[in-house]
Amino acid sequence: MKLALSLFALFALFTFDDKSYSLTNYQITKICKKEKRPSTCKNNLLEKKYNLQKGNQIEIPVIPYKR
């Protein structure tokens, strides 16, 4: 069972390694509704989305988890 699971994981790793998925426009507007300035948030996320689709690298901020 473990062997089959590990083989499936390797197959999935090699199959989906070059694909990246960006947010939809609806998801972007839903995220930016909570922000102080939704228009700038939306413009920044749309710009990052188009850069990701072109194949350019984007910067993703990491926010530490606070208890």
C-alpha positions as CSV (number, residue, x, y, z in Angstrom):
1,M,0.0,0.0,0.0
2,K,2.8,2.4,0.9
3,L,4.6,1.6,-2.3
4,A,1.5,2.4,-4.4
5,L,1.0,5.6,-2.6
6,S,4.7,6.7,-3.0
7,L,4.6,5.8,-6.7
8,F,1.4,7.9,-7.1
9,A,3.1,10.8,-5.3
10,L,6.1,10.6,-7.7
11,F,3.9,10.4,-10.7
12,A,1.9,13.5,-9.5
13,L,5.2,15.3,-8.8
14,F,6.6,14.8,-12.3
15,T,3.2,15.5,-14.0
16,F,2.3,18.8,-12.4
17,D,5.7,20.3,-11.7
18,D,5.7,23.0,-14.5
19,K,2.1,24.1,-14.1
20,S,1.1,27.0,-11.9
21,Y,-2.4,28.3,-11.3
22,S,-3.2,31.9,-10.7
23,L,-6.2,33.4,-8.9
24,T,-9.4,34.2,-10.9
25,N,-10.7,37.7,-11.1
26,Y,-13.5,36.9,-8.8
27,Q,-11.1,35.6,-6.1
28,I,-9.0,38.7,-6.5
29,T,-12.0,41.0,-5.9
30,K,-13.1,38.9,-2.9
31,I,-9.7,39.1,-1.3
32,C,-9.3,42.8,-1.9
33,K,-12.7,43.7,-0.4
34,K,-11.2,43.4,3.1
35,E,-8.3,45.7,2.3
36,K,-8.1,49.4,3.2
37,R,-7.5,50.4,-0.5
38,P,-9.2,47.8,-2.6
39,S,-8.3,49.4,-5.9
40,T,-4.5,49.3,-5.3
41,C,-4.8,45.8,-4.0
42,K,-6.7,44.6,-7.0
43,N,-4.2,46.3,-9.4
44,N,-1.2,44.7,-7.6
45,L,-2.8,41.2,-7.7
46,L,-3.8,41.5,-11.3
47,E,-0.3,42.6,-12.3
48,K,1.2,39.6,-10.4
49,K,-1.3,37.3,-12.1
50,Y,-0.3,38.5,-15.6
51,N,3.4,38.2,-14.7
52,L,2.8,34.7,-13.5
53,Q,1.0,33.8,-16.7
54,K,3.8,35.2,-18.8
55,G,6.3,33.0,-16.9
56,N,8.0,35.8,-15.0
57,Q,8.9,35.3,-11.3
58,I,6.8,37.0,-8.7
59,E,7.4,37.8,-5.1
60,I,5.2,36.1,-2.6
61,P,5.3,37.5,0.9
62,V,5.3,35.1,3.8
63,I,3.3,36.2,6.9
64,P,4.4,34.4,10.1
65,Y,1.6,32.7,12.1
66,K,0.8,34.4,15.4
67,R,-0.9,32.5,18.2
